Amino acid sequence: MDIRDYLRVLRQNWILIVGVTLAGLLIGGGSAMLTKPTYTSATQLFVAIQSSGSVQELQQGNSFSQARVQSYVKTVNSPAVLQPAIDALGLSLTAEELSGKVSATTELNTVLINISVTDTSPVQAAAMAQAIANSLVVTIESLERPTAGGSSPVSLSVIKPAKAPTLPSAPNTKLNLALGLVIGLAVGVGSAVMRSTLDSRIRSESDLRQVTNAPLLGGIAFENDATRSPLLTQAAPQSPRAESFRQLRTNLQFANVSGKANTVLITSSVPGEGKSTTATNLAIALSQAGQTVCLVDADLRRPMVNEYLGLDRTAGLTTALVGAAELTELLQPWGTDNLFVLTSGQIPPNPSELLGSQAMQDVLTHLEQIFDTVVVDAPPLLPVTDAAVLSQNVGGVVLIVSAQRVKRHDLEKSLRTLEMVNANILGVVLNRLPSRGPDAYAYGYYRHESVEELAAAQRVSSSTTFDQHIDQEKVSNYSFDTNFTASGPRAPRTFPDTRQSK
């Protein structure tokens, strides 16, 4: 990962980072509020050597006192020093318990001893520090006194009496907040990086490029209105969603520059990636460009094209495959352009066998002779083998990849499946990309239609919308007039004959 990848990770997970950082601040502030304040009082002693005062004796005494100071510091926490202080103050503590509150230090090359005592009471902390200092003076004088008698050669004096502190030494609220902020930010960034590393979902083109080098035919941004109004004719003409399908149409023509892929199969790795919506809108976009197009719903397990377009699927592809009707009798015109739809027909018990039969190959061959382009909506690749079987009988395959839904290993498996059957992969379409953020996909230089224009475009759209969703199990009970289209009733249309001479 380079710096741009890390910046993208931070932008994608900024909510997580901010949340964890705020949590660190709250923990730091909460610990400061819940911690009982403690006070520290300090005193300082000076160690001197009693001598006659000659220069040589003073030098020897100074070296002697510095060497002895370290021993005196260790003596501070001994029972010999602490017990007299406990007795003098009448404390209900043992010498070992008091030792945990006392700290003694000395500075390098000095004869100064610093004694500090921490307690929840500032007055008691000062009293204990002073009592321990006085006890140390007496104890050292007793320990250094010669056995033959006489005075001690070492003298300790309190040069800084202990005072009751006015402010607590702990907790340090500012330090706790700073530590909480730093630790929270570090944990948040680390969690974001780990989350992105462990997350195998395809989110953007950069993630897609780690799996395949197949051409990216287009990206379709996710819009909330697309769930209710999924068709291209229901979007404003200059909206980003409409432009994305026109761009997909153009890129598909460049991918099929040889002109051999007259039949395009649309599939995905797993269900719910938007393949049926993409296939339907691509067929509409192609027909709007002046081509004669046939949209075939070959998803014989969960057909959806008839629901999007408001058509009857009682008779369709399966009817033609079993020879119950002529193919041309089953094609249903839709819209004002040269778009015809072959719905799925009744759901059969053996979809894979039907789609892989010679009859299916004959149907596709016949449609190629009539139409400029045939768009086939196929089932997902991973759950069933229908799409893999169909891919051998079409000119090219377009794989729909739903951003933030399909995982890398699923996409890799789908691509391997298509490669195993020698399918002609025309490219990949990234669907449901976010409209904002680091992975956004939008046509910012195109003009957005106003709300009134968008509403007007939706009023003249397909006669059936998703406001009243047709239940999958009840589709066969509905009867639709095949002469009623997105633009209203019209006279029956004959099939295009632009390619019948071929």
C-alpha positions in Angstrom: 0.0 0.0 0.0 1.3 3.5 -0.9 0.4 6.8 0.7 -2.7 7.2 -1.5 -4.0 3.8 -0.3 -3.6 4.8 3.3 -5.3 8.1 2.7 -8.2 6.3 1.1 -8.4 3.9 4.0 -8.5 6.9 6.4 -11.3 8.6 4.4 -13.3 5.3 4.2 -13.0 4.7 8.0 -13.1 8.3 9.3 -16.2 7.6 11.4 -14.5 4.7 13.0 -11.3 6.7 13.7 -13.2 9.7 15.1 -15.4 7.3 17.3 -12.4 5.5 18.7 -10.5 8.8 19.3 -13.5 10.3 21.2 -13.8 7.0 23.2 -10.1 7.5 24.2 -10.8 11.0 25.3 -13.8 9.9 27.3 -11.8 7.1 28.9 -9.0 9.6 29.8 -11.4 12.2 31.2 -13.5 9.5 33.0 -10.4 8.0 34.6 -9.4 11.5 35.8 -12.8 12.1 37.3 -13.1 8.7 38.9 -9.6 8.7 40.4 -9.5 10.0 44.0 -7.1 13.0 44.2 -3.8 12.4 46.0 -1.3 15.1 47.3 2.4 15.0 47.5 4.5 16.8 50.1 8.3 17.0 49.9 11.2 17.9 52.2 14.9 18.2 51.6 17.9 17.4 53.9 21.6 18.4 53.7 24.3 15.9 54.7 27.4 17.5 56.2 30.7 16.1 57.6 32.0 17.6 60.8 35.8 18.4 60.4 38.4 20.9 61.5 38.0 22.9 58.3 41.3 22.4 56.5 41.2 22.2 52.7 42.3 18.5 52.6 39.8 17.5 55.3 37.0 19.4 53.5 37.7 17.6 50.2 37.9 14.2 52.0 34.7 15.0 53.9 32.8 16.0 50.7 33.8 12.7 49.0 32.8 10.8 52.1 29.4 12.4 52.4 28.6 11.9 48.7 29.5 8.2 49.0 27.3 7.9 52.1 24.3 9.7 50.8 23.2 6.7 48.6 23.1 4.6 51.7 21.0 7.2 53.6 18.5 7.3 50.7 18.0 3.5 51.0 17.6 3.9 54.8 14.6 6.2 54.4 12.3 3.3 53.6 13.6 1.1 56.4 11.5 0.3 59.6 14.2 2.0 61.7 13.2 5.3 60.1 9.5 4.8 59.5 8.4 3.2 62.7 9.4 6.2 64.9 7.5 8.5 62.5 4.4 6.3 62.8 4.7 6.3 66.6 5.2 10.1 66.6 2.0 10.7 64.5 -0.1 7.9 65.9 -0.7 6.5 62.4 -2.6 3.2 62.0 -0.2 2.0 59.4 2.6 -0.5 59.4 6.1 0.4 58.3 5.6 -1.6 55.1 2.4 0.2 54.2 4.0 3.6 54.9 6.9 2.6 52.7 4.6 2.5 49.7 3.8 6.1 50.2 7.4 7.4 50.6 9.9 8.1 48.0 13.5 9.2 48.6 16.0 10.4 45.9 19.2 12.2 45.6 20.8 14.3 42.9 24.1 13.2 41.3 27.2 14.7 42.9 25.3 16.4 45.6 24.7 15.8 49.3 21.0 16.6 49.2 18.3 14.0 50.0 14.7 14.6 48.8 11.9 12.8 50.7 8.4 13.0 49.3 5.2 11.4 50.7 1.9 10.9 48.9 -1.4 10.7 50.7 -5.1 11.5 50.1 -4.8 14.3 52.7 -2.5 17.2 52.0 -2.0 18.0 55.7 -1.2 14.4 56.6 1.2 14.1 53.7 3.1 17.1 55.0 3.1 15.8 58.5 4.4 12.4 57.5 7.2 13.9 55.3 8.4 16.1 58.2 8.2 13.2 60.7 10.2 10.9 58.4 12.8 13.6 57.8 13.2 14.1 61.6 13.4 10.4 62.2 16.1 10.0 59.5 18.2 12.7 61.2 18.0 10.9 64.5 18.6 7.4 63.0 21.7 8.4 60.9 23.2 10.2 63.9 22.7 7.0 65.9 24.1 4.8 63.2 27.1 6.9 62.5 28.1 7.5 66.2 31.4 5.8 67.0 31.3 2.8 69.2 34.0 4.2 71.4 31.8 7.2 72.1 31.7 10.7 71.0 29.6 12.6 68.5 28.7 11.4 64.9 31.0 12.7 62.2 27.9 13.1 59.9 25.3 15.7 60.4 21.8 15.8 58.6 19.8 19.0 58.6 16.4 19.8 57.2 16.8 22.7 54.8 13.3 22.5 53.2 10.5 21.8 55.7 7.5 20.0 54.3 4.4 22.0 53.5 0.8 21.0 52.8 0.2 21.1 49.0 -2.7 23.1 47.7 -3.1 21.2 44.4 -3.4 17.4 43.9 -0.4 15.7 42.3 -2.7 13.1 40.8 -4.7 12.6 38.7 -3.3 14.9 36.0 -6.4 15.6 33.9 -4.5 17.3 31.1 -2.1 14.4 30.8 -4.9 11.8 30.9 -6.8 13.6 28.2 -3.7 13.9 26.0 -2.9 10.2 26.5 -6.5 9.3 25.8 -6.4 11.3 22.6 -3.1 9.9 21.4 -4.0 6.3 22.3 -7.5 6.6 20.9 -6.2 8.0 17.6 -3.6 5.3 17.3 -6.1 2.6 18.0 -8.6 4.1 15.6 -6.0 4.3 12.7 -4.8 0.9 13.5 -8.3 -0.5 13.5 -9.0 1.2 10.2 -6.0 -0.2 8.6 -6.6 -3.7 10.0 -10.3 -3.5 8.9 -9.3 -2.6 5.4 -6.7 -5.3 5.3 -9.1 -8.0 6.5 -12.0 -6.7 4.4 -11.9 -8.6 1.1 -14.9 -6.8 -0.4 -14.5 -5.0 -3.7 -15.0 -1.3 -3.0 -13.4 0.6 -5.9 -11.5 0.2 -9.1 -8.2 -0.2 -7.2 -9.6 -3.2 -5.4 -10.9 -4.6 -8.7 -7.4 -4.2 -10.3 -6.0 -6.5 -7.6 -8.2 -9.3 -8.9 -8.4 -8.8 -12.6 -7.1 -6.7 -15.5 -10.4 -7.0 -17.4 -11.6 -3.7 -18.9 -13.8 -1.6 -16.7 -16.7 -0.8 -18.9 -18.3 1.6 -16.5 -19.3 2.5 -13.0 -22.9 3.0 -11.8 -23.4 5.1 -8.7 -25.9 4.1 -6.1 -29.0 6.2 -5.8 -31.7 5.8 -3.3 -34.4 6.4 -5.9 -33.0 3.6 -8.0 -34.6 1.0 -5.8 -38.1 2.5 -6.4 -37.5 3.6 -9.9 -34.8 1.3 -11.4 -35.3 2.0 -15.1 -33.3 4.3 -17.2 -36.5 5.9 -18.6 -37.4 6.8 -15.0 -34.3 8.9 -14.5 -33.7 12.5 -15.7 -32.0 12.5 -19.1 -28.9 14.3 -17.8 -28.7 12.6 -14.4 -25.5 10.8 -13.4 -27.3 7.5 -13.5 -28.6 8.0 -17.0 -25.2 9.1 -18.2 -23.5 6.1 -16.6 -25.6 3.7 -18.7 -24.9 5.7 -21.8 -21.2 5.5 -21.0 -21.5 1.8 -20.5 -23.2 1.5 -23.9 -20.3 3.4 -25.5 -17.6 1.5 -23.8 -19.3 -1.8 -24.7 -19.1 -0.8 -28.3 -15.4 -0.2 -28.0 -14.9 -3.5 -26.2 -16.7 -5.2 -29.1 -14.8 -3.3 -31.8 -14.6 -6.5 -33.9 -18.4 -6.6 -34.0 -18.5 -10.4 -33.3 -20.2 -10.1 -29.9 -23.8 -9.4 -31.1 -25.1 -11.4 -28.1 -24.0 -10.1 -24.7 -24.6 -12.1 -21.6 -25.0 -10.1 -18.3 -24.2 -12.0 -15.1 -22.7 -11.6 -11.7 -20.9 -13.6 -9.0 -23.7 -13.7 -6.4 -27.4 -12.7 -6.3 -28.3 -9.1 -5.5 -25.5 -7.4 -7.4 -27.9 -5.6 -9.8 -27.3 -7.7 -13.0 -31.0 -7.7 -14.1 -31.3 -4.0 -13.6 -28.1 -3.4 -15.5 -29.1 -5.7 -18.3 -32.5 -4.0 -18.7 -31.1 -0.5 -18.7 -28.3 -1.4 -21.1 -30.9 -2.8 -23.5 -32.9 0.4 -23.2 -29.8 2.5 -23.7 -28.8 0.5 -26.8 -32.3 0.9 -28.3 -32.3 4.7 -27.6 -29.1 4.8 -29.7 -31.1 3.5 -32.7 -30.2 -0.2 -32.5 -32.7 -3.0 -32.7 -32.4 -4.8 -29.4 -33.8 -7.9 -27.9 -33.6 -8.4 -24.1 -33.8 -12.1 -23.1 -34.6 -13.0 -19.5 -32.6 -16.2 -19.2 -32.7 -16.3 -15.4 -35.0 -19.2 -15.2 -34.7 -19.5 -11.4 -35.5 -15.9 -10.3 -36.7 -13.9 -13.3 -37.0 -10.2 -12.8 -37.1 -8.5 -16.2 -40.8 -8.8 -16.5 -41.3 -7.1 -13.2 -39.1 -4.2 -14.1 -40.8 -3.7 -17.5 -44.3 -4.6 -16.5 -44.6 -7.5 -18.9 -46.3 -10.9 -18.8 -44.0 -13.9 -18.4 -46.6 -16.6 -18.7 -45.2 -17.4 -22.1 -41.5 -16.7 -23.0 -38.1 -18.3 -23.3 -39.1 -21.7 -21.8 -42.1 -21.8 -24.1 -39.9 -21.4 -27.1 -37.3 -24.0 -25.8 -40.0 -26.7 -25.5 -41.4 -25.8 -28.9 -44.8 -24.8 -27.6 -44.9 -21.6 -29.7 -43.0 -19.7 -32.4 -40.2 -17.5 -31.2 -41.5 -14.4 -33.0 -44.9 -14.8 -31.3 -43.3 -14.6 -27.8 -41.4 -11.3 -28.3 -43.0 -8.4 -26.6 -42.3 -4.8 -27.7 -41.5 -2.3 -25.1 -41.1 1.5 -25.2 -41.1 3.8 -28.2 -37.7 2.5 -29.6 -36.8 -0.8 -31.2 -36.7 -2.8 -28.0 -38.3 -6.3 -27.8 -38.3 -8.5 -24.7 -38.3 -12.3 -24.4 -39.4 -12.9 -20.9 -38.5 -16.1 -19.0 -41.7 -17.9 -19.3 -42.7 -20.5 -16.7 -40.0 -21.6 -14.3 -38.8 -25.1 -15.3 -37.5 -27.8 -13.0 -34.3 -28.2 -15.1 -33.0 -24.7 -16.0 -29.4 -25.8 -16.6 -30.4 -28.5 -19.1 -32.7 -26.2 -21.0 -30.1 -23.4 -21.2 -27.4 -25.8 -22.4 -29.6 -27.4 -25.0 -29.4 -27.1 -28.8 -32.8 -25.4 -28.7 -31.3 -22.5 -26.7 -28.5 -22.2 -29.1 -31.0 -22.1 -32.0 -33.0 -19.4 -30.2 -29.9 -17.2 -29.8 -28.9 -17.8 -33.4 -32.3 -16.8 -34.6 -32.4 -13.6 -32.5 -28.9 -12.6 -33.8 -30.3 -12.8 -37.3 -33.2 -10.4 -36.4 -31.7 -7.9 -34.0 -28.6 -5.8 -34.0 -27.9 -6.7 -30.3 -29.2 -9.4 -28.0 -28.8 -8.7 -24.3 -29.2 -11.9 -22.2 -29.8 -11.6 -18.4 -28.3 -14.8 -16.9 -28.3 -16.2 -13.3 -25.3 -15.5 -11.0 -22.2 -17.6 -11.7 -21.5 -19.1 -8.2 -24.8 -20.5 -7.0 -25.6 -22.3 -10.3 -24.0 -23.3 -13.6 -26.6 -21.7 -15.9 -24.5 -18.6 -16.7 -21.3 -20.7 -17.4 -23.3 -22.9 -19.8 -24.9 -19.9 -21.6 -21.5 -18.1 -21.9 -20.4 -20.7 -24.4 -23.2 -19.7 -26.8 -22.9 -15.9 -26.7 -20.5 -13.5 -28.3 -19.3 -11.9 -25.0 -19.9 -11.7 -21.2 -20.2 -8.7 -19.0 -19.6 -9.3 -15.3 -21.5 -7.1 -12.9 -19.6 -6.4 -9.6 -21.5 -4.8 -6.8 -19.2 -2.5 -4.8 -19.1 -3.2 -1.1 -20.9 -6.5 -1.5 -19.0 -9.1 -3.5 -15.8 -10.4 -2.0 -12.5 -10.8 -3.9 -12.4 -14.6 -3.6 -16.0 -14.7 -5.1 -14.9 -12.5 -8.0 -11.8 -14.6 -8.6 -13.9 -17.8 -8.6 -16.3 -16.3 -11.1 -13.5 -15.2 -13.4 -12.0 -18.7 -13.2 -15.3 -20.2 -14.0 -15.7 -18.1 -17.2 -12.1 -18.8 -18.2 -12.6 -22.6 -17.8 -15.4 -22.5 -20.4 -13.4 -20.1 -22.6 -15.9 -17.4 -22.3 -15.2 -14.0 -24.1 -15.1 -11.6 -21.1 -15.8 -8.2 -22.6 -15.3 -6.4 -19.3 -16.6 -5.6 -15.8 -19.1 -3.1 -14.6 -18.8 -1.7 -11.0 -22.3 -1.3 -9.7 -23.7 0.5 -6.7 -20.7 2.7 -6.2 -21.1 5.4 -3.5 -21.9 8.8 -4.8 -19.7 10.5 -2.3 -16.4 9.6 -0.6 -13.1 8.2 -1.8 -14.8 5.5 -3.9 -17.4 7.8 -5.5 -18.2 7.6 -9.1 -20.0 10.5 -10.7 -20.2 12.7 -13.7 -19.6 16.0 -12.1 -19.3 18.0 -15.3 -22.8 17.1 -16.4 -25.8 19.2 -15.5 -28.2 17.8 -13.0 -31.9 18.1 -13.7 -34.1 20.0 -11.4 -36.6 18.4 -9.2 -39.4 19.3 -11.5 -37.7 17.9 -14.5 -36.9 14.6 -12.7 -40.5 14.3 -11.6 -41.8 14.9 -15.1 -39.4 12.3 -16.4 -40.7 9.8 -13.9 -44.3 10.5 -14.9 -43.7 9.5 -18.5 -41.6 6.4 -17.5 -42.6 2.8 -17.5 -46.2 2.0 -16.7 -45.2 -0.3 -13.9 -42.9 1.0 -11.1 -41.7 -0.5 -7.8 -44.2 1.4 -5.8 -46.4 -1.7 -6.2 -44.0 -4.6 -6.3 -45.4 -7.7 -7.9 -45.0 -10.8 -5.8 -42.8 -13.4 -7.5 -45.2 -16.3 -6.9 -48.2 -14.4 -8.2 -46.7 -13.1 -11.5 -48.5 -15.8 -13.5 -51.9 -14.6 -12.3 -51.4 -11.2 -13.9 -52.3 -10.5 -17.5 -50.6 -7.6 -19.3 -51.5 -5.9 -22.6 -48.4 -6.3 -24.7 -49.4 -3.2 -26.6 -49.2 -1.0 -23.5 -45.7 0.4 -23.1 -43.7 3.0 -21.2 -45.2 5.7 -23.3 -48.7 4.4 -23.2 -51.0 2.4 -25.5 -50.0 2.1 -29.2 -50.6 0.0 -32.2 -48.8 -3.3 -32.5 -45.4 -3.2 -34.0 -43.8 -5.5 -36.5 -40.3 -7.0 -35.9 -37.4 -5.1 -37.5 -36.3 -6.5 -40.8 -33.0 -4.6 -40.9 -31.1 -7.8 -40.5 -33.4 -10.4 -42.1 -31.4 -10.2 -45.3 -28.4 -11.5 -43.4 
